[in-house]
Amino acid sequence: MLFQPYAEDLVARLPTKTTTSVLELACGTGILTRVLHTYLPSKVKLIATDLNDPMFRQAAAKFGKGREGTMVGSRRV
């Protein structure tokens, strides 16, 4: 909850009228991801990723299956 106001401030600065997709790197527990999903127009594709599997699973749990427009995943390089 500490980061919620910062996430909202960041999303308020996005040019949503011209944005077609957003890639969130290192999404952590998904605080910003949730705010992005709430505030971005439904046509914007949102992709969130994190290298830390437990963190990414916590973020992914906030978005049930079948929610279009949001993909959360992890990938090890």
N, CA, C and O atoms as a CHARMM CRD file, in Angstrom:
* protein
*
  308
    1    1 MET  N      0.81100  -1.19700   0.00000 PROA 1      0.00000
    2    1 MET  CA     0.00000   0.00000   0.00000 PROA 1      0.00000
    3    1 MET  C      0.86000   1.26900   0.00000 PROA 1      0.00000
    4    1 MET  O      0.39100   2.34300  -0.37800 PROA 1      0.00000
    5    2 LEU  N      2.09600   1.13800   0.41800 PROA 2      0.00000
    6    2 LEU  CA     2.99000   2.28500   0.43900 PROA 2      0.00000
    7    2 LEU  C      3.19500   2.85500  -0.96900 PROA 2      0.00000
    8    2 LEU  O      3.33700   4.06700  -1.13400 PROA 2      0.00000
    9    3 PHE  N      3.21000   1.99700  -1.96200 PROA 3      0.00000
   10    3 PHE  CA     3.50000   2.42800  -3.33200 PROA 3      0.00000
   11    3 PHE  C      2.24800   2.82400  -4.12200 PROA 3      0.00000
   12    3 PHE  O      2.37400   3.34000  -5.23200 PROA 3      0.00000
   13    4 GLN  N      1.07600   2.60400  -3.59900 PROA 4      0.00000
   14    4 GLN  CA    -0.17100   2.91200  -4.30800 PROA 4      0.00000
   15    4 GLN  C     -0.22100   4.36900  -4.80200 PROA 4      0.00000
   16    4 GLN  O     -0.51100   4.58200  -5.98000 PROA 4      0.00000
   17    5 PRO  N      0.04500   5.37400  -3.96600 PROA 5      0.00000
   18    5 PRO  CA    -0.01600   6.76100  -4.45200 PROA 5      0.00000
   19    5 PRO  C      0.98400   7.03500  -5.57100 PROA 5      0.00000
   20    5 PRO  O      0.69200   7.80000  -6.49100 PROA 5      0.00000
   21    6 TYR  N      2.15700   6.41700  -5.49900 PROA 6      0.00000
   22    6 TYR  CA     3.16200   6.61400  -6.54400 PROA 6      0.00000
   23    6 TYR  C      2.71300   5.95700  -7.86000 PROA 6      0.00000
   24    6 TYR  O      2.93200   6.50500  -8.94100 PROA 6      0.00000
   25    7 ALA  N      2.10200   4.81300  -7.75800 PROA 7      0.00000
   26    7 ALA  CA     1.57900   4.13000  -8.94500 PROA 7      0.00000
   27    7 ALA  C      0.49600   4.98100  -9.60100 PROA 7      0.00000
   28    7 ALA  O      0.48200   5.13800 -10.82200 PROA 7      0.00000
   29    8 GLU  N     -0.40200   5.52500  -8.80000 PROA 8      0.00000
   30    8 GLU  CA    -1.47500   6.36100  -9.35200 PROA 8      0.00000
   31    8 GLU  C     -0.91400   7.62400 -10.01000 PROA 8      0.00000
   32    8 GLU  O     -1.39900   8.04900 -11.05900 PROA 8      0.00000
   33    9 ASP  N      0.10600   8.21900  -9.39200 PROA 9      0.00000
   34    9 ASP  CA     0.73100   9.40700  -9.96800 PROA 9      0.00000
   35    9 ASP  C      1.39800   9.08200 -11.30100 PROA 9      0.00000
   36    9 ASP  O      1.27800   9.84200 -12.26200 PROA 9      0.00000
   37   10 LEU  N      2.09500   7.95900 -11.35700 PROA 10     0.00000
   38   10 LEU  CA     2.76600   7.55200 -12.58900 PROA 10     0.00000
   39   10 LEU  C      1.76300   7.31200 -13.71500 PROA 10     0.00000
   40   10 LEU  O      1.96700   7.77100 -14.83900 PROA 10     0.00000
   41   11 VAL  N      0.69600   6.60300 -13.41900 PROA 11     0.00000
   42   11 VAL  CA    -0.30700   6.30000 -14.44000 PROA 11     0.00000
   43   11 VAL  C     -0.98800   7.57700 -14.92100 PROA 11     0.00000
   44   11 VAL  O     -1.31500   7.69200 -16.10300 PROA 11     0.00000
   45   12 ALA  N     -1.20500   8.53100 -14.03100 PROA 12     0.00000
   46   12 ALA  CA    -1.82900   9.80200 -14.42000 PROA 12     0.00000
   47   12 ALA  C     -0.97600  10.56700 -15.42200 PROA 12     0.00000
   48   12 ALA  O     -1.49400  11.42400 -16.14000 PROA 12     0.00000
   49   13 ARG  N      0.30400  10.28000 -15.48500 PROA 13     0.00000
   50   13 ARG  CA     1.21600  10.97700 -16.40100 PROA 13     0.00000
   51   13 ARG  C      1.29800  10.32700 -17.78500 PROA 13     0.00000
   52   13 ARG  O      1.88800  10.90400 -18.69800 PROA 13     0.00000
   53   14 LEU  N      0.72100   9.14700 -17.95200 PROA 14     0.00000
   54   14 LEU  CA     0.79600   8.44500 -19.23900 PROA 14     0.00000
   55   14 LEU  C     -0.10000   9.10800 -20.27600 PROA 14     0.00000
   56   14 LEU  O     -1.20800   9.54100 -19.96000 PROA 14     0.00000
   57   15 PRO  N      0.37900   9.18700 -21.51700 PROA 15     0.00000
   58   15 PRO  CA    -0.45600   9.72400 -22.60200 PROA 15     0.00000
   59   15 PRO  C     -1.43100   8.64600 -23.09800 PROA 15     0.00000
   60   15 PRO  O     -1.18400   8.01300 -24.12500 PROA 15     0.00000
   61   16 THR  N     -2.51600   8.44200 -22.38400 PROA 16     0.00000
   62   16 THR  CA    -3.40700   7.31700 -22.67200 PROA 16     0.00000
   63   16 THR  C     -4.10500   7.40900 -24.02700 PROA 16     0.00000
   64   16 THR  O     -4.53400   6.38500 -24.55800 PROA 16     0.00000
   65   17 LYS  N     -4.22900   8.58800 -24.59200 PROA 17     0.00000
   66   17 LYS  CA    -4.92000   8.71200 -25.88100 PROA 17     0.00000
   67   17 LYS  C     -4.10200   8.14400 -27.03200 PROA 17     0.00000
   68   17 LYS  O     -4.66600   7.73100 -28.04500 PROA 17     0.00000
   69   18 THR  N     -2.79300   8.11700 -26.89200 PROA 18     0.00000
   70   18 THR  CA    -1.93700   7.62700 -27.97600 PROA 18     0.00000
   71   18 THR  C     -1.25800   6.30600 -27.63600 PROA 18     0.00000
   72   18 THR  O     -0.49600   5.77800 -28.44500 PROA 18     0.00000
   73   19 THR  N     -1.52400   5.77100 -26.45600 PROA 19     0.00000
   74   19 THR  CA    -0.87600   4.53500 -26.02000 PROA 19     0.00000
   75   19 THR  C     -1.66000   3.32600 -26.50400 PROA 19     0.00000
   76   19 THR  O     -2.87100   3.24100 -26.29700 PROA 19     0.00000
   77   20 THR  N     -0.96600   2.38300 -27.15300 PROA 20     0.00000
   78   20 THR  CA    -1.62900   1.15600 -27.61300 PROA 20     0.00000
   79   20 THR  C     -1.20300  -0.05600 -26.79900 PROA 20     0.00000
   80   20 THR  O     -1.92300  -1.05300 -26.73200 PROA 20     0.00000
   81   21 SER  N     -0.02300   0.03400 -26.17600 PROA 21     0.00000
   82   21 SER  CA     0.42700  -1.06900 -25.33200 PROA 21     0.00000
   83   21 SER  C      1.41000  -0.54100 -24.28800 PROA 21     0.00000
   84   21 SER  O      2.09800   0.45900 -24.49600 PROA 21     0.00000
   85   22 VAL  N      1.45000  -1.25700 -23.15100 PROA 22     0.00000
   86   22 VAL  CA     2.35300  -0.89600 -22.05300 PROA 22     0.00000
   87   22 VAL  C      3.07700  -2.15800 -21.61600 PROA 22     0.00000
   88   22 VAL  O      2.45200  -3.19300 -21.38100 PROA 22     0.00000
   89   23 LEU  N      4.39000  -2.07100 -21.50800 PROA 23     0.00000
   90   23 LEU  CA     5.20800  -3.16400 -21.00000 PROA 23     0.00000
   91   23 LEU  C      5.74800  -2.73100 -19.64700 PROA 23     0.00000
   92   23 LEU  O      6.49400  -1.75700 -19.54700 PROA 23     0.00000
   93   24 GLU  N      5.37000  -3.45500 -18.61700 PROA 24     0.00000
   94   24 GLU  CA     5.87100  -3.17000 -17.27800 PROA 24     0.00000
   95   24 GLU  C      6.93300  -4.20600 -16.92800 PROA 24     0.00000
   96   24 GLU  O      6.64300  -5.39800 -16.83300 PROA 24     0.00000
   97   25 LEU  N      8.15300  -3.74300 -16.74100 PROA 25     0.00000
   98   25 LEU  CA     9.25700  -4.62200 -16.38200 PROA 25     0.00000
   99   25 LEU  C      9.40200  -4.63200 -14.86200 PROA 25     0.00000
  100   25 LEU  O      9.23700  -3.60100 -14.21000 PROA 25     0.00000
  101   26 ALA  N      9.71000  -5.79600 -14.30600 PROA 26     0.00000
  102   26 ALA  CA     9.89000  -5.93600 -12.85800 PROA 26     0.00000
  103   26 ALA  C      8.63100  -5.50000 -12.11500 PROA 26     0.00000
  104   26 ALA  O      8.66900  -4.59300 -11.28400 PROA 26     0.00000
  105   27 CYS  N      7.52000  -6.15700 -12.42400 PROA 27     0.00000
  106   27 CYS  CA     6.22400  -5.76700 -11.86100 PROA 27     0.00000
  107   27 CYS  C      6.08400  -6.07000 -10.38200 PROA 27     0.00000
  108   27 CYS  O      5.14600  -5.59500  -9.74200 PROA 27     0.00000
  109   28 GLY  N      7.00100  -6.85500  -9.82500 PROA 28     0.00000
  110   28 GLY  CA     6.93600  -7.13800  -8.39200 PROA 28     0.00000
  111   28 GLY  C      5.62000  -7.78400  -8.00100 PROA 28     0.00000
  112   28 GLY  O      5.19400  -8.76500  -8.61000 PROA 28     0.00000
  113   29 THR  N      4.98200  -7.23200  -6.98900 PROA 29     0.00000
  114   29 THR  CA     3.72300  -7.80200  -6.50000 PROA 29     0.00000
  115   29 THR  C      2.50900  -7.32900  -7.28200 PROA 29     0.00000
  116   29 THR  O      1.39000  -7.75000  -6.98800 PROA 29     0.00000
  117   30 GLY  N      2.70100  -6.46700  -8.26400 PROA 30     0.00000
  118   30 GLY  CA     1.60900  -6.07300  -9.14200 PROA 30     0.00000
  119   30 GLY  C      0.84300  -4.83200  -8.72500 PROA 30     0.00000
  120   30 GLY  O     -0.27100  -4.61300  -9.20100 PROA 30     0.00000
  121   31 ILE  N      1.40700  -4.01700  -7.85200 PROA 31     0.00000
  122   31 ILE  CA     0.70200  -2.80700  -7.43000 PROA 31     0.00000
  123   31 ILE  C      0.48800  -1.87200  -8.61800 PROA 31     0.00000
  124   31 ILE  O     -0.63300  -1.42900  -8.86800 PROA 31     0.00000
  125   32 LEU  N      1.56100  -1.57200  -9.34800 PROA 32     0.00000
  126   32 LEU  CA     1.42900  -0.70500 -10.52000 PROA 32     0.00000
  127   32 LEU  C      0.60300  -1.39200 -11.60000 PROA 32     0.00000
  128   32 LEU  O     -0.18200  -0.73600 -12.28500 PROA 32     0.00000
  129   33 THR  N      0.76500  -2.67900 -11.75800 PROA 33     0.00000
  130   33 THR  CA     0.00000  -3.42300 -12.76400 PROA 33     0.00000
  131   33 THR  C     -1.49500  -3.25700 -12.53800 PROA 33     0.00000
  132   33 THR  O     -2.24900  -3.02500 -13.48300 PROA 33     0.00000
  133   34 ARG  N     -1.91900  -3.37600 -11.29900 PROA 34     0.00000
  134   34 ARG  CA    -3.34100  -3.23500 -10.96800 PROA 34     0.00000
  135   34 ARG  C     -3.83200  -1.82300 -11.27500 PROA 34     0.00000
  136   34 ARG  O     -4.92700  -1.65000 -11.81000 PROA 34     0.00000
  137   35 VAL  N     -3.03100  -0.81700 -10.94000 PROA 35     0.00000
  138   35 VAL  CA    -3.42700   0.56900 -11.22400 PROA 35     0.00000
  139   35 VAL  C     -3.46500   0.80900 -12.72700 PROA 35     0.00000
  140   35 VAL  O     -4.38200   1.45900 -13.22900 PROA 35     0.00000
  141   36 LEU  N     -2.47400   0.28800 -13.45000 PROA 36     0.00000
  142   36 LEU  CA    -2.49100   0.40900 -14.91000 PROA 36     0.00000
  143   36 LEU  C     -3.73500  -0.23400 -15.49800 PROA 36     0.00000
  144   36 LEU  O     -4.38900   0.34500 -16.36500 PROA 36     0.00000
  145   37 HSD  N     -4.05700  -1.41500 -15.03200 PROA 37     0.00000
  146   37 HSD  CA    -5.22900  -2.13400 -15.54000 PROA 37     0.00000
  147   37 HSD  C     -6.51500  -1.34700 -15.28000 PROA 37     0.00000
  148   37 HSD  O     -7.43200  -1.35800 -16.10100 PROA 37     0.00000
  149   38 THR  N     -6.57500  -0.67300 -14.14800 PROA 38     0.00000
  150   38 THR  CA    -7.77000   0.09300 -13.79100 PROA 38     0.00000
  151   38 THR  C     -7.90500   1.36600 -14.61200 PROA 38     0.00000
  152   38 THR  O     -9.00000   1.69900 -15.06500 PROA 38     0.00000
  153   39 TYR  N     -6.79900   2.08200 -14.80800 PROA 39     0.00000
  154   39 TYR  CA    -6.86000   3.40200 -15.40900 PROA 39     0.00000
  155   39 TYR  C     -6.67700   3.44100 -16.92100 PROA 39     0.00000
  156   39 TYR  O     -7.14700   4.37700 -17.56800 PROA 39     0.00000
  157   40 LEU  N     -6.00800   2.45300 -17.49800 PROA 40     0.00000
  158   40 LEU  CA    -5.80000   2.46800 -18.94700 PROA 40     0.00000
  159   40 LEU  C     -7.08800   2.09000 -19.67700 PROA 40     0.00000
  160   40 LEU  O     -7.86400   1.27400 -19.18100 PROA 40     0.00000
  161   41 PRO  N     -7.31600   2.67500 -20.84400 PROA 41     0.00000
  162   41 PRO  CA    -8.47100   2.26100 -21.64000 PROA 41     0.00000
  163   41 PRO  C     -8.39700   0.77000 -21.96500 PROA 41     0.00000
  164   41 PRO  O     -7.30300   0.22000 -22.08800 PROA 41     0.00000
  165   42 SER  N     -9.52100   0.12500 -22.10300 PROA 42     0.00000
  166   42 SER  CA    -9.56200  -1.32000 -22.32200 PROA 42     0.00000
  167   42 SER  C     -8.86000  -1.74400 -23.60800 PROA 42     0.00000
  168   42 SER  O     -8.45500  -2.89900 -23.73000 PROA 42     0.00000
  169   43 LYS  N     -8.70700  -0.83500 -24.56800 PROA 43     0.00000
  170   43 LYS  CA    -8.04000  -1.18300 -25.83100 PROA 43     0.00000
  171   43 LYS  C     -6.52100  -1.29700 -25.69300 PROA 43     0.00000
  172   43 LYS  O     -5.86400  -1.83700 -26.58400 PROA 43     0.00000
  173   44 VAL  N     -5.95200  -0.79600 -24.59100 PROA 44     0.00000
  174   44 VAL  CA    -4.51000  -0.82900 -24.38200 PROA 44     0.00000
  175   44 VAL  C     -4.09700  -2.21000 -23.88600 PROA 44     0.00000
  176   44 VAL  O     -4.65300  -2.72300 -22.91500 PROA 44     0.00000
  177   45 LYS  N     -3.11900  -2.80400 -24.55900 PROA 45     0.00000
  178   45 LYS  CA    -2.59600  -4.10300 -24.16300 PROA 45     0.00000
  179   45 LYS  C     -1.56300  -3.88700 -23.06400 PROA 45     0.00000
  180   45 LYS  O     -0.62400  -3.10900 -23.23400 PROA 45     0.00000
  181   46 LEU  N     -1.73200  -4.56500 -21.95100 PROA 46     0.00000
  182   46 LEU  CA    -0.83600  -4.42900 -20.81000 PROA 46     0.00000
  183   46 LEU  C     -0.07900  -5.73500 -20.59400 PROA 46     0.00000
  184   46 LEU  O     -0.68300  -6.79100 -20.40500 PROA 46     0.00000
  185   47 ILE  N      1.23900  -5.65000 -20.62200 PROA 47     0.00000
  186   47 ILE  CA     2.08700  -6.81600 -20.39200 PROA 47     0.00000
  187   47 ILE  C      2.98300  -6.49800 -19.20000 PROA 47     0.00000
  188   47 ILE  O      3.71200  -5.50600 -19.20900 PROA 47     0.00000
  189   48 ALA  N      2.92500  -7.33900 -18.18600 PROA 48     0.00000
  190   48 ALA  CA     3.76100  -7.15300 -16.99100 PROA 48     0.00000
  191   48 ALA  C      4.61100  -8.39600 -16.81200 PROA 48     0.00000
  192   48 ALA  O      4.13800  -9.51700 -16.99500 PROA 48     0.00000
  193   49 THR  N      5.86400  -8.18900 -16.45500 PROA 49     0.00000
  194   49 THR  CA     6.77900  -9.31200 -16.30700 PROA 49     0.00000
  195   49 THR  C      7.70300  -9.09900 -15.11500 PROA 49     0.00000
  196   49 THR  O      7.95200  -7.96800 -14.69900 PROA 49     0.00000
  197   50 ASP  N      8.20000 -10.19400 -14.57900 PROA 50     0.00000
  198   50 ASP  CA     9.15700 -10.14300 -13.47900 PROA 50     0.00000
  199   50 ASP  C     10.00100 -11.40700 -13.53400 PROA 50     0.00000
  200   50 ASP  O      9.48100 -12.48200 -13.83000 PROA 50     0.00000
  201   51 LEU  N     11.29000 -11.29500 -13.25500 PROA 51     0.00000
  202   51 LEU  CA    12.17100 -12.46000 -13.26000 PROA 51     0.00000
  203   51 LEU  C     12.01800 -13.31500 -12.01500 PROA 51     0.00000
  204   51 LEU  O     12.37300 -14.49400 -12.03500 PROA 51     0.00000
  205   52 ASN  N     11.50400 -12.75700 -10.94400 PROA 52     0.00000
  206   52 ASN  CA    11.34300 -13.46900  -9.69000 PROA 52     0.00000
  207   52 ASN  C      9.99800 -14.19500  -9.69500 PROA 52     0.00000
  208   52 ASN  O      8.94400 -13.56500  -9.60800 PROA 52     0.00000
  209   53 ASP  N     10.04300 -15.52400  -9.79800 PROA 53     0.00000
  210   53 ASP  CA     8.80800 -16.30000  -9.92100 PROA 53     0.00000
  211   53 ASP  C      7.80700 -16.07700  -8.78900 PROA 53     0.00000
  212   53 ASP  O      6.62400 -15.89800  -9.07600 PROA 53     0.00000
  213   54 PRO  N      8.21700 -16.07600  -7.51400 PROA 54     0.00000
  214   54 PRO  CA     7.23800 -15.83300  -6.44800 PROA 54     0.00000
  215   54 PRO  C      6.56700 -14.45900  -6.55300 PROA 54     0.00000
  216   54 PRO  O      5.36900 -14.33000  -6.30000 PROA 54     0.00000
  217   55 MET  N      7.33600 -13.44500  -6.92200 PROA 55     0.00000
  218   55 MET  CA     6.76600 -12.10300  -7.08400 PROA 55     0.00000
  219   55 MET  C      5.77000 -12.08800  -8.24000 PROA 55     0.00000
  220   55 MET  O      4.67300 -11.54300  -8.12100 PROA 55     0.00000
  221   56 PHE  N      6.16500 -12.69100  -9.35200 PROA 56     0.00000
  222   56 PHE  CA     5.28400 -12.69900 -10.51000 PROA 56     0.00000
  223   56 PHE  C      4.00400 -13.47800 -10.22900 PROA 56     0.00000
  224   56 PHE  O      2.93100 -13.08800 -10.69000 PROA 56     0.00000
  225   57 ARG  N      4.10500 -14.58400  -9.47100 PROA 57     0.00000
  226   57 ARG  CA     2.89700 -15.34900  -9.13300 PROA 57     0.00000
  227   57 ARG  C      1.95600 -14.52800  -8.24600 PROA 57     0.00000
  228   57 ARG  O      0.73600 -14.61500  -8.37900 PROA 57     0.00000
  229   58 GLN  N      2.53100 -13.73700  -7.34700 PROA 58     0.00000
  230   58 GLN  CA     1.69900 -12.88500  -6.50300 PROA 58     0.00000
  231   58 GLN  C      0.98500 -11.83100  -7.35000 PROA 58     0.00000
  232   58 GLN  O     -0.19100 -11.54800  -7.12600 PROA 58     0.00000
  233   59 ALA  N      1.68800 -11.25400  -8.31500 PROA 59     0.00000
  234   59 ALA  CA     1.06600 -10.27100  -9.20300 PROA 59     0.00000
  235   59 ALA  C      0.00300 -10.93100 -10.06900 PROA 59     0.00000
  236   59 ALA  O     -1.09000 -10.38800 -10.23300 PROA 59     0.00000
  237   60 ALA  N      0.31700 -12.09900 -10.62400 PROA 60     0.00000
  238   60 ALA  CA    -0.62600 -12.79500 -11.50700 PROA 60     0.00000
  239   60 ALA  C     -1.89700 -13.19400 -10.77200 PROA 60     0.00000
  240   60 ALA  O     -2.96900 -13.23900 -11.37400 PROA 60     0.00000
  241   61 ALA  N     -1.79300 -13.48400  -9.47700 PROA 61     0.00000
  242   61 ALA  CA    -2.96400 -13.88500  -8.69900 PROA 61     0.00000
  243   61 ALA  C     -3.99300 -12.76000  -8.60700 PROA 61     0.00000
  244   61 ALA  O     -5.16600 -13.01900  -8.33700 PROA 61     0.00000
  245   62 LYS  N     -3.57200 -11.52700  -8.82400 PROA 62     0.00000
  246   62 LYS  CA    -4.48900 -10.38800  -8.76500 PROA 62     0.00000
  247   62 LYS  C     -5.35400 -10.28400 -10.01500 PROA 62     0.00000
  248   62 LYS  O     -6.32100  -9.52200 -10.05200 PROA 62     0.00000
  249   63 PHE  N     -4.99800 -11.05600 -11.03800 PROA 63     0.00000
  250   63 PHE  CA    -5.73400 -11.02900 -12.29700 PROA 63     0.00000
  251   63 PHE  C     -6.17400 -12.44300 -12.62300 PROA 63     0.00000
  252   63 PHE  O     -5.36400 -13.27500 -13.03000 PROA 63     0.00000
  253   64 GLY  N     -7.45000 -12.71200 -12.44300 PROA 64     0.00000
  254   64 GLY  CA    -7.96300 -14.04400 -12.71200 PROA 64     0.00000
  255   64 GLY  C     -7.86000 -14.38900 -14.18200 PROA 64     0.00000
  256   64 GLY  O     -7.70800 -13.50500 -15.02500 PROA 64     0.00000
  257   65 LYS  N     -7.94100 -15.66000 -14.48700 PROA 65     0.00000
  258   65 LYS  CA    -7.91600 -16.08500 -15.88700 PROA 65     0.00000
  259   65 LYS  C     -9.09300 -15.46900 -16.62200 PROA 65     0.00000
  260   65 LYS  O    -10.17100 -15.27700 -16.05900 PROA 65     0.00000
  261   66 GLY  N     -8.86600 -15.16800 -17.87600 PROA 66     0.00000
  262   66 GLY  CA    -9.93500 -14.63700 -18.70800 PROA 66     0.00000
  263   66 GLY  C    -10.04000 -13.12200 -18.70700 PROA 66     0.00000
  264   66 GLY  O    -10.87700 -12.56900 -19.42100 PROA 66     0.00000
  265   67 ARG  N     -9.21600 -12.43700 -17.92800 PROA 67     0.00000
  266   67 ARG  CA    -9.23400 -10.97900 -17.96100 PROA 67     0.00000
  267   67 ARG  C     -8.42300 -10.52300 -19.15600 PROA 67     0.00000
  268   67 ARG  O     -7.19500 -10.60600 -19.14500 PROA 67     0.00000
  269   68 GLU  N     -9.09100 -10.04800 -20.17500 PROA 68     0.00000
  270   68 GLU  CA    -8.39600  -9.63600 -21.39600 PROA 68     0.00000
  271   68 GLU  C     -7.57600  -8.37500 -21.16000 PROA 68     0.00000
  272   68 GLU  O     -7.89900  -7.56600 -20.29100 PROA 68     0.00000
  273   69 GLY  N     -6.52500  -8.21700 -21.93200 PROA 69     0.00000
  274   69 GLY  CA    -5.74200  -7.00300 -21.91400 PROA 69     0.00000
  275   69 GLY  C     -4.58300  -7.02000 -20.94200 PROA 69     0.00000
  276   69 GLY  O     -3.74200  -6.12200 -20.97900 PROA 69     0.00000
  277   70 THR  N     -4.51300  -8.00400 -20.08300 PROA 70     0.00000
  278   70 THR  CA    -3.41300  -8.05600 -19.12700 PROA 70     0.00000
  279   70 THR  C     -2.75500  -9.41200 -19.18100 PROA 70     0.00000
  280   70 THR  O     -3.42500 -10.43800 -19.06100 PROA 70     0.00000
  281   71 MET  N     -1.45100  -9.42700 -19.35900 PROA 71     0.00000
  282   71 MET  CA    -0.68900 -10.66100 -19.31300 PROA 71     0.00000
  283   71 MET  C      0.43400 -10.45900 -18.32300 PROA 71     0.00000
  284   71 MET  O      1.15700  -9.46400 -18.38100 PROA 71     0.00000
  285   72 VAL  N      0.57600 -11.39000 -17.42800 PROA 72     0.00000
  286   72 VAL  CA     1.64600 -11.33200 -16.45200 PROA 72     0.00000
  287   72 VAL  C      2.47800 -12.59200 -16.62500 PROA 72     0.00000
  288   72 VAL  O      1.92800 -13.69100 -16.68800 PROA 72     0.00000
  289   73 GLY  N      3.80000 -12.44700 -16.70300 PROA 73     0.00000
  290   73 GLY  CA     4.62500 -13.62400 -16.90500 PROA 73     0.00000
  291   73 GLY  C      6.03800 -13.42100 -16.42600 PROA 73     0.00000
  292   73 GLY  O      6.44500 -12.30400 -16.10600 PROA 73     0.00000
  293   74 SER  N      6.77500 -14.49200 -16.37700 PROA 74     0.00000
  294   74 SER  CA     8.17000 -14.38900 -15.98500 PROA 74     0.00000
  295   74 SER  C      9.00700 -15.15100 -17.00400 PROA 74     0.00000
  296   74 SER  O      8.53600 -16.07300 -17.66900 PROA 74     0.00000
  297   75 ARG  N     10.25100 -14.73600 -17.09900 PROA 75     0.00000
  298   75 ARG  CA    11.14100 -15.41400 -18.02500 PROA 75     0.00000
  299   75 ARG  C     12.55800 -15.30300 -17.49700 PROA 75     0.00000
  300   75 ARG  O     13.02800 -14.22300 -17.13900 PROA 75     0.00000
  301   76 ARG  N     13.20600 -16.41000 -17.45800 PROA 76     0.00000
  302   76 ARG  CA    14.60900 -16.40700 -17.04600 PROA 76     0.00000
  303   76 ARG  C     15.47200 -16.40500 -18.29600 PROA 76     0.00000
  304   76 ARG  O     15.20800 -17.13800 -19.25000 PROA 76     0.00000
  305   77 VAL  N     16.48400 -15.59100 -18.28300 PROA 77     0.00000
  306   77 VAL  CA    17.38400 -15.48800 -19.43500 PROA 77     0.00000
  307   77 VAL  C     18.65400 -16.25400 -19.14200 PROA 77     0.00000
  308   77 VAL  O     19.55400 -16.30000 -19.98000 PROA 77     0.00000
